[in-house]
Amino acid sequence: MELNERHLMASFLYRVVLDELLQQGYSKSYHHGVGYLRKLDAMSEKIADWKDLVPHSDYVSQLRKAHSLKGSFWSQYGGILG
């Protein structure tokens, strides 16, 4: 989907996988989640209409709130603030 520039659908799927990965809390898999979140960051710039999906900035805010104690994930992503 990403290759076919179906960024909204690809974002939805990456979010589902990332949410599940973080929910499991298996820190050895966090590097995969970091990669997914970075893909989401890049794709978000190409999406003008989020339709019924929460916009990316709001999604990341919700993610930070729900998984604030997963310091290992956030440090791999780029620090607690980044």
PyMOL commands that set and color helices and strands:
alter all, ss='L'
color gray80, all
select helices_A, chain A and resi 7-24+27-44+56-66+71-77
alter helices_A, ss='H'
color red, helices_A
deselect
rebuild
show_as cartoon
